[in-house]
């Protein structure tokens, strides 16, 4: 056996290398979410009593809570997919991240309406005033889970074409939007609306970062057949052709 062949067999397989890269970029996306949430909420520290800024504690805690499931999902996704165009990866990542950010905020609000945090704690800033109706309280969780299922199916389904995946993500985003608006309208407040928009924006930024890594990680071996992505060794200018 030649040394080159022996070295290649001892090395990490491309799909596992891509899985590791996707996990790394997921961590970077979570860090981007925390940084964006902090910067977007920072001006509100000096507005009124600073109550809106205290939302940072709940959003940060929830973002850190997503590390473990995010690691597993990123590894599975990376091992099952090929690279994509950077423009497509960042655009799709920002869309999925916005859905996650929106749904995350209202999931926290829903949880704090079911199990109110102690008064004065950081989580209390996200607590509902308790006026969420019984129908919304019981319908929110299954609707949000259905939305998450659609988005995850769109990401992991190997047999679905691009149009079908896009429709699934849009349908999941619509369901998450309806569920969040139902919670918002039953307990409407300017701080709740601002918090939801900030969480959505931070999620979109995080998704853009993760999508950038999704498009690039894995090396030349993970370029899909027939793609216009140019291998690194043949690039004369910018890293990729534009979609």
ZADO-1210 file (C-alpha; in nm, 4 decimals, padded with zeros to 6 digits):
<atoms>
<atom x="00.0000" y="00.0000" z="00.0000" code="UNK" pos="1"/>
<atom x="00.1417" y="00.3380" z="-00.0995" code="UNK" pos="2"/>
<atom x="00.2012" y="00.6033" z="00.1703" code="UNK" pos="3"/>
<atom x="-00.0396" y="00.8481" z="00.0027" code="UNK" pos="4"/>
<atom x="-00.3201" y="00.5946" z="-00.0073" code="UNK" pos="5"/>
<atom x="-00.2528" y="00.4857" z="00.3493" code="UNK" pos="6"/>
<atom x="-00.2632" y="00.8498" z="00.4654" code="UNK" pos="7"/>
<atom x="-00.5889" y="00.9158" z="00.2848" code="UNK" pos="8"/>
<atom x="-00.7524" y="00.6125" z="00.4472" code="UNK" pos="9"/>
<atom x="-00.6340" y="00.7184" z="00.7896" code="UNK" pos="10"/>
<atom x="-00.7736" y="01.0676" z="00.7420" code="UNK" pos="11"/>
<atom x="-01.1246" y="01.1788" z="00.8312" code="UNK" pos="12"/>
<atom x="-01.3797" y="01.1024" z="00.5626" code="UNK" pos="13"/>
<atom x="-01.5097" y="01.4153" z="00.3864" code="UNK" pos="14"/>
<atom x="-01.8668" y="01.3810" z="00.5149" code="UNK" pos="15"/>
<atom x="-01.7446" y="01.3521" z="00.8739" code="UNK" pos="16"/>
<atom x="-01.5142" y="01.6469" z="00.8215" code="UNK" pos="17"/>
<atom x="-01.8134" y="01.8414" z="00.6918" code="UNK" pos="18"/>
<atom x="-02.0204" y="01.7332" z="00.9932" code="UNK" pos="19"/>
<atom x="-01.7503" y="01.8641" z="01.2276" code="UNK" pos="20"/>
<atom x="-01.7326" y="02.1896" z="01.0317" code="UNK" pos="21"/>
<atom x="-02.1094" y="02.2384" z="01.0500" code="UNK" pos="22"/>
<atom x="-02.0979" y="02.1886" z="01.4277" code="UNK" pos="23"/>
<atom x="-01.8217" y="02.4492" z="01.4547" code="UNK" pos="24"/>
<atom x="-02.0191" y="02.7008" z="01.2482" code="UNK" pos="25"/>
<atom x="-02.3305" y="02.6295" z="01.4546" code="UNK" pos="26"/>
<atom x="-02.1358" y="02.7325" z="01.7635" code="UNK" pos="27"/>
<atom x="-02.0293" y="03.0484" z="01.5811" code="UNK" pos="28"/>
<atom x="-02.3929" y="03.1113" z="01.4907" code="UNK" pos="29"/>
<atom x="-02.4961" y="03.0805" z="01.8566" code="UNK" pos="30"/>
<atom x="-02.2215" y="03.3243" z="01.9548" code="UNK" pos="31"/>
<atom x="-02.3449" y="03.5602" z="01.6823" code="UNK" pos="32"/>
<atom x="-02.6985" y="03.5308" z="01.8253" code="UNK" pos="33"/>
<atom x="-02.5792" y="03.6209" z="02.1748" code="UNK" pos="34"/>
<atom x="-02.3700" y="03.9126" z="02.0474" code="UNK" pos="35"/>
<atom x="-02.6496" y="04.0461" z="01.8257" code="UNK" pos="36"/>
<atom x="-02.9084" y="04.0178" z="02.1034" code="UNK" pos="37"/>
<atom x="-02.6771" y="04.2078" z="02.3401" code="UNK" pos="38"/>
<atom x="-02.6017" y="04.4875" z="02.0927" code="UNK" pos="39"/>
<atom x="-02.9656" y="04.5248" z="01.9846" code="UNK" pos="40"/>
<atom x="-03.0903" y="04.5347" z="02.3438" code="UNK" pos="41"/>
<atom x="-02.8096" y="04.7542" z="02.4804" code="UNK" pos="42"/>
<atom x="-02.9728" y="05.0898" z="02.3872" code="UNK" pos="43"/>
<atom x="-03.2841" y="04.9903" z="02.5842" code="UNK" pos="44"/>
<atom x="-03.0793" y="04.9713" z="02.9028" code="UNK" pos="45"/>
<atom x="-03.1103" y="05.3488" z="02.9205" code="UNK" pos="46"/>
<atom x="-03.4782" y="05.3665" z="02.8191" code="UNK" pos="47"/>
<atom x="-03.7275" y="05.3849" z="03.1013" code="UNK" pos="48"/>
<atom x="-03.6528" y="05.1405" z="03.3800" code="UNK" pos="49"/>
<atom x="-03.4396" y="04.9218" z="03.1569" code="UNK" pos="50"/>
<atom x="-03.6940" y="04.6412" z="03.1674" code="UNK" pos="51"/>
<atom x="-03.6531" y="04.5521" z="02.8013" code="UNK" pos="52"/>
<atom x="-03.2775" y="04.5087" z="02.8435" code="UNK" pos="53"/>
<atom x="-03.3476" y="04.2397" z="03.1046" code="UNK" pos="54"/>
<atom x="-03.4834" y="04.0241" z="02.8231" code="UNK" pos="55"/>
<atom x="-03.1179" y="03.9517" z="02.7448" code="UNK" pos="56"/>
<atom x="-03.1007" y="03.7048" z="03.0335" code="UNK" pos="57"/>
<atom x="-03.3839" y="03.4917" z="02.9002" code="UNK" pos="58"/>
<atom x="-03.2652" y="03.5027" z="02.5385" code="UNK" pos="59"/>
<atom x="-02.9075" y="03.4209" z="02.6370" code="UNK" pos="60"/>
<atom x="-03.0158" y="03.1305" z="02.8525" code="UNK" pos="61"/>
<atom x="-03.2344" y="02.9889" z="02.5783" code="UNK" pos="62"/>
<atom x="-02.9550" y="03.0334" z="02.3227" code="UNK" pos="63"/>
<atom x="-02.7152" y="02.8393" z="02.5432" code="UNK" pos="64"/>
<atom x="-02.9813" y="02.5734" z="02.5955" code="UNK" pos="65"/>
<atom x="-02.9871" y="02.5148" z="02.2182" code="UNK" pos="66"/>
<atom x="-02.6179" y="02.4185" z="02.2083" code="UNK" pos="67"/>
<atom x="-02.6704" y="02.0460" z="02.2689" code="UNK" pos="68"/>
<atom x="-02.9584" y="01.9858" z="02.0235" code="UNK" pos="69"/>
<atom x="-02.7922" y="02.2256" z="01.7789" code="UNK" pos="70"/>
<atom x="-02.4722" y="02.0200" z="01.7929" code="UNK" pos="71"/>
<atom x="-02.6550" y="01.6953" z="01.7154" code="UNK" pos="72"/>
<atom x="-02.8637" y="01.8444" z="01.4353" code="UNK" pos="73"/>
<atom x="-02.5654" y="02.0232" z="01.2792" code="UNK" pos="74"/>
<atom x="-02.3582" y="01.7031" z="01.2793" code="UNK" pos="75"/>
<atom x="-02.6407" y="01.5051" z="01.1182" code="UNK" pos="76"/>
<atom x="-02.7068" y="01.7763" z="00.8622" code="UNK" pos="77"/>
<atom x="-02.3421" y="01.8110" z="00.7704" code="UNK" pos="78"/>
<atom x="-02.2976" y="01.4370" z="00.7217" code="UNK" pos="79"/>
<atom x="-02.6051" y="01.4144" z="00.4945" code="UNK" pos="80"/>
<atom x="-02.5594" y="01.7152" z="00.2691" code="UNK" pos="81"/>
<atom x="-02.3211" y="01.8700" z="00.0189" code="UNK" pos="82"/>
<atom x="-02.1903" y="02.2235" z="00.0058" code="UNK" pos="83"/>
<atom x="-02.3981" y="02.4982" z="-00.1530" code="UNK" pos="84"/>
<atom x="-02.3476" y="02.8398" z="-00.3058" code="UNK" pos="85"/>
<atom x="-02.2610" y="03.0990" z="-00.0407" code="UNK" pos="86"/>
<atom x="-02.5477" y="03.3262" z="-00.1457" code="UNK" pos="87"/>
<atom x="-02.7970" y="03.0424" z="-00.1184" code="UNK" pos="88"/>
<atom x="-02.6566" y="02.9180" z="00.2122" code="UNK" pos="89"/>
<atom x="-02.6604" y="03.2562" z="00.3812" code="UNK" pos="90"/>
<atom x="-03.0060" y="03.3467" z="00.2488" code="UNK" pos="91"/>
<atom x="-03.1604" y="03.0195" z="00.3584" code="UNK" pos="92"/>
<atom x="-02.9729" y="03.0284" z="00.6881" code="UNK" pos="93"/>
<atom x="-03.0999" y="03.3771" z="00.7659" code="UNK" pos="94"/>
<atom x="-03.4568" y="03.2675" z="00.6932" code="UNK" pos="95"/>
<atom x="-03.4378" y="02.9603" z="00.9138" code="UNK" pos="96"/>
<atom x="-03.2605" y="03.1611" z="01.1838" code="UNK" pos="97"/>
<atom x="-03.5356" y="03.4235" z="01.1815" code="UNK" pos="98"/>
<atom x="-03.7960" y="03.1502" z="01.2316" code="UNK" pos="99"/>
<atom x="-03.5941" y="03.0045" z="01.5197" code="UNK" pos="100"/>
<atom x="-03.5487" y="03.3478" z="01.6792" code="UNK" pos="101"/>
<atom x="-03.9197" y="03.4320" z="01.6558" code="UNK" pos="102"/>
<atom x="-04.0331" y="03.0918" z="01.7826" code="UNK" pos="103"/>
<atom x="-03.7736" y="03.0928" z="02.0617" code="UNK" pos="104"/>
<atom x="-03.8964" y="03.4225" z="02.2049" code="UNK" pos="105"/>
<atom x="-04.2572" y="03.3117" z="02.2187" code="UNK" pos="106"/>
<atom x="-04.1633" y="02.9685" z="02.3478" code="UNK" pos="107"/>
<atom x="-03.9964" y="03.1406" z="02.6437" code="UNK" pos="108"/>
<atom x="-04.3008" y="03.3655" z="02.6892" code="UNK" pos="109"/>
<atom x="-04.5283" y="03.0610" z="02.6751" code="UNK" pos="110"/>
<atom x="-04.3159" y="02.8722" z="02.9275" code="UNK" pos="111"/>
<atom x="-04.3143" y="03.1639" z="03.1691" code="UNK" pos="112"/>
<atom x="-04.6937" y="03.1831" z="03.1468" code="UNK" pos="113"/>
<atom x="-04.7185" y="02.8138" z="03.2390" code="UNK" pos="114"/>
<atom x="-04.4447" y="02.8179" z="03.5044" code="UNK" pos="115"/>
<atom x="-04.3945" y="03.1814" z="03.6155" code="UNK" pos="116"/>
<atom x="-04.0365" y="03.2611" z="03.7264" code="UNK" pos="117"/>
<atom x="-03.9696" y="03.4129" z="04.0690" code="UNK" pos="118"/>
<atom x="-04.0374" y="03.7892" z="04.0850" code="UNK" pos="119"/>
<atom x="-03.7287" y="03.9957" z="04.0147" code="UNK" pos="120"/>
<atom x="-03.5430" y="03.7172" z="03.8354" code="UNK" pos="121"/>
<atom x="-03.4017" y="03.7623" z="03.4873" code="UNK" pos="122"/>
<atom x="-03.6658" y="03.5333" z="03.3419" code="UNK" pos="123"/>
<atom x="-03.9393" y="03.7514" z="03.4827" code="UNK" pos="124"/>
<atom x="-03.8711" y="04.0036" z="03.2078" code="UNK" pos="125"/>
<atom x="-04.0110" y="03.7576" z="02.9580" code="UNK" pos="126"/>
<atom x="-04.3065" y="03.6508" z="03.1705" code="UNK" pos="127"/>
<atom x="-04.6592" y="03.6890" z="03.0466" code="UNK" pos="128"/>
<atom x="-04.9033" y="03.8824" z="03.2588" code="UNK" pos="129"/>
<atom x="-05.1107" y="03.5655" z="03.2748" code="UNK" pos="130"/>
<atom x="-05.3880" y="03.6690" z="03.0374" code="UNK" pos="131"/>
<atom x="-05.3034" y="03.4114" z="02.7686" code="UNK" pos="132"/>
<atom x="-05.6314" y="03.2372" z="02.6948" code="UNK" pos="133"/>
<atom x="-05.6742" y="02.8664" z="02.7459" code="UNK" pos="134"/>
<atom x="-05.7043" y="02.7963" z="02.3735" code="UNK" pos="135"/>
<atom x="-05.3804" y="02.9789" z="02.2876" code="UNK" pos="136"/>
<atom x="-05.2017" y="02.8243" z="02.5835" code="UNK" pos="137"/>
<atom x="-05.2863" y="02.4707" z="02.4739" code="UNK" pos="138"/>
<atom x="-05.2601" y="02.5275" z="02.0971" code="UNK" pos="139"/>
<atom x="-04.9258" y="02.7075" z="02.0980" code="UNK" pos="140"/>
<atom x="-04.7051" y="02.4065" z="02.1673" code="UNK" pos="141"/>
<atom x="-04.8434" y="02.1649" z="01.9023" code="UNK" pos="142"/>
<atom x="-04.8513" y="02.4394" z="01.6377" code="UNK" pos="143"/>
<atom x="-04.4921" y="02.5392" z="01.7135" code="UNK" pos="144"/>
<atom x="-04.3794" y="02.1765" z="01.7112" code="UNK" pos="145"/>
<atom x="-04.5502" y="02.1273" z="01.3746" code="UNK" pos="146"/>
<atom x="-04.3662" y="02.4332" z="01.2405" code="UNK" pos="147"/>
<atom x="-04.0343" y="02.3002" z="01.3716" code="UNK" pos="148"/>
<atom x="-04.1074" y="01.9621" z="01.2158" code="UNK" pos="149"/>
<atom x="-04.1669" y="02.1197" z="00.8740" code="UNK" pos="150"/>
<atom x="-03.8433" y="02.3166" z="00.8879" code="UNK" pos="151"/>
<atom x="-03.6418" y="02.0156" z="01.0056" code="UNK" pos="152"/>
<atom x="-03.7942" y="01.7954" z="00.7348" code="UNK" pos="153"/>
<atom x="-03.7021" y="02.0557" z="00.4738" code="UNK" pos="154"/>
<atom x="-03.3434" y="02.0570" z="00.5994" code="UNK" pos="155"/>
<atom x="-03.2938" y="01.6816" z="00.6289" code="UNK" pos="156"/>
<atom x="-03.5085" y="01.5400" z="00.3517" code="UNK" pos="157"/>
<atom x="-03.2745" y="01.4065" z="00.0868" code="UNK" pos="158"/>
<atom x="-03.5515" y="01.3274" z="-00.1620" code="UNK" pos="159"/>
<atom x="-03.7256" y="01.6661" z="-00.1619" code="UNK" pos="160"/>
<atom x="-03.6386" y="01.9131" z="-00.4357" code="UNK" pos="161"/>
<atom x="-03.5521" y="02.2764" z="-00.3736" code="UNK" pos="162"/>
<atom x="-03.9031" y="02.4090" z="-00.4411" code="UNK" pos="163"/>
<atom x="-04.0633" y="02.1634" z="-00.2026" code="UNK" pos="164"/>
<atom x="-03.8115" y="02.2442" z="00.0673" code="UNK" pos="165"/>
<atom x="-03.8765" y="02.6142" z="00.0226" code="UNK" pos="166"/>
<atom x="-04.2517" y="02.5594" z="00.0511" code="UNK" pos="167"/>
<atom x="-04.2022" y="02.3574" z="00.3691" code="UNK" pos="168"/>
<atom x="-03.9880" y="02.6290" z="00.5261" code="UNK" pos="169"/>
<atom x="-04.2404" y="02.8959" z="00.4292" code="UNK" pos="170"/>
<atom x="-04.5251" y="02.6877" z="00.5707" code="UNK" pos="171"/>
<atom x="-04.3307" y="02.6276" z="00.8912" code="UNK" pos="172"/>
<atom x="-04.2509" y="02.9983" z="00.9168" code="UNK" pos="173"/>
<atom x="-04.6177" y="03.0852" z="00.8661" code="UNK" pos="174"/>
<atom x="-04.7250" y="02.8456" z="01.1423" code="UNK" pos="175"/>
<atom x="-04.4598" y="02.9816" z="01.3791" code="UNK" pos="176"/>
<atom x="-04.5705" y="03.3347" z="01.2899" code="UNK" pos="177"/>
<atom x="-04.9355" y="03.2603" z="01.3640" code="UNK" pos="178"/>
<atom x="-04.8505" y="03.0915" z="01.6943" code="UNK" pos="179"/>
<atom x="-04.6336" y="03.3844" z="01.8021" code="UNK" pos="180"/>
<atom x="-04.8889" y="03.6449" z="01.7001" code="UNK" pos="181"/>
<atom x="-05.1578" y="03.4612" z="01.8938" code="UNK" pos="182"/>
<atom x="-04.9479" y="03.4850" z="02.2102" code="UNK" pos="183"/>
<atom x="-04.8577" y="03.8468" z="02.1345" code="UNK" pos="184"/>
<atom x="-05.2160" y="03.9612" z="02.0778" code="UNK" pos="185"/>
<atom x="-05.3442" y="03.7976" z="02.3951" code="UNK" pos="186"/>
<atom x="-05.0777" y="03.9778" z="02.5988" code="UNK" pos="187"/>
<atom x="-04.9873" y="04.2728" z="02.3798" code="UNK" pos="188"/>
<atom x="-04.7235" y="04.5180" z="02.4925" code="UNK" pos="189"/>
<atom x="-04.4598" y="04.7326" z="02.3291" code="UNK" pos="190"/>
<atom x="-04.1836" y="04.5490" z="02.5151" code="UNK" pos="191"/>
<atom x="-04.3118" y="04.2114" z="02.3979" code="UNK" pos="192"/>
<atom x="-04.3250" y="04.3283" z="02.0375" code="UNK" pos="193"/>
<atom x="-03.9768" y="04.4811" z="02.0572" code="UNK" pos="194"/>
<atom x="-03.8406" y="04.1679" z="02.2206" code="UNK" pos="195"/>
<atom x="-03.9884" y="03.9455" z="01.9501" code="UNK" pos="196"/>
<atom x="-03.8440" y="04.1604" z="01.6713" code="UNK" pos="197"/>
<atom x="-03.5014" y="04.1748" z="01.8362" code="UNK" pos="198"/>
<atom x="-03.4984" y="03.7984" z="01.8891" code="UNK" pos="199"/>
<atom x="-03.5993" y="03.7467" z="01.5247" code="UNK" pos="200"/>
<atom x="-03.3263" y="03.9825" z="01.3996" code="UNK" pos="201"/>
<atom x="-03.0634" y="03.8160" z="01.6199" code="UNK" pos="202"/>
<atom x="-03.1763" y="03.4750" z="01.4941" code="UNK" pos="203"/>
<atom x="-03.1494" y="03.5904" z="01.1326" code="UNK" pos="204"/>
<atom x="-02.7934" y="03.7133" z="01.1926" code="UNK" pos="205"/>
<atom x="-02.7017" y="03.3839" z="01.3593" code="UNK" pos="206"/>
<atom x="-02.8572" y="03.1907" z="01.0714" code="UNK" pos="207"/>
<atom x="-02.6596" y="03.3960" z="00.8189" code="UNK" pos="208"/>
<atom x="-02.3355" y="03.3089" z="00.9977" code="UNK" pos="209"/>
<atom x="-02.4234" y="02.9396" z="01.0207" code="UNK" pos="210"/>
<atom x="-02.5373" y="02.9383" z="00.6576" code="UNK" pos="211"/>
<atom x="-02.2060" y="03.0854" z="00.5470" code="UNK" pos="212"/>
<atom x="-02.0249" y="02.7998" z="00.7164" code="UNK" pos="213"/>
<atom x="-02.2723" y="02.5448" z="00.5798" code="UNK" pos="214"/>
<atom x="-02.1930" y="02.6604" z="00.2265" code="UNK" pos="215"/>
<atom x="-01.8153" y="02.6382" z="00.2641" code="UNK" pos="216"/>
<atom x="-01.7280" y="02.3588" z="00.5044" code="UNK" pos="217"/>
<atom x="-01.6262" y="02.0118" z="00.3907" code="UNK" pos="218"/>
<atom x="-01.3636" y="02.0844" z="00.1277" code="UNK" pos="219"/>
<atom x="-01.3679" y="02.0139" z="-00.2437" code="UNK" pos="220"/>
<atom x="-01.4806" y="01.6547" z="-00.1898" code="UNK" pos="221"/>
<atom x="-01.8228" y="01.7768" z="-00.0718" code="UNK" pos="222"/>
<atom x="-01.8988" y="01.9842" z="-00.3818" code="UNK" pos="223"/>
<atom x="-02.2164" y="01.8317" z="-00.5306" code="UNK" pos="224"/>
<atom x="-02.2014" y="01.6806" z="-00.8804" code="UNK" pos="225"/>
<atom x="-02.2818" y="01.9328" z="-01.1508" code="UNK" pos="226"/>
<atom x="-02.2359" y="02.2316" z="-00.9198" code="UNK" pos="227"/>
<atom x="-02.0856" y="02.5596" z="-01.0363" code="UNK" pos="228"/>
<atom x="-01.8821" y="02.5841" z="-00.7161" code="UNK" pos="229"/>
<atom x="-01.5171" y="02.5902" z="-00.8140" code="UNK" pos="230"/>
<atom x="-01.2633" y="02.3808" z="-00.6196" code="UNK" pos="231"/>
<atom x="-01.0208" y="02.5827" z="-00.4123" code="UNK" pos="232"/>
<atom x="-00.7252" y="02.4843" z="-00.6270" code="UNK" pos="233"/>
<atom x="-00.8841" y="02.6274" z="-00.9428" code="UNK" pos="234"/>
<atom x="-00.9911" y="02.9649" z="-00.8042" code="UNK" pos="235"/>
<atom x="-00.8306" y="03.2605" z="-00.9609" code="UNK" pos="236"/>
<atom x="-01.0378" y="03.5369" z="-00.8036" code="UNK" pos="237"/>
<atom x="-01.3170" y="03.5244" z="-00.5532" code="UNK" pos="238"/>
<atom x="-01.4000" y="03.2026" z="-00.3724" code="UNK" pos="239"/>
<atom x="-01.7134" y="03.1071" z="-00.5665" code="UNK" pos="240"/>
<atom x="-01.9238" y="03.1955" z="-00.8612" code="UNK" pos="241"/>
<atom x="-02.2439" y="03.3683" z="-00.7730" code="UNK" pos="242"/>
<atom x="-02.5747" y="03.1886" z="-00.8014" code="UNK" pos="243"/>
</atoms>
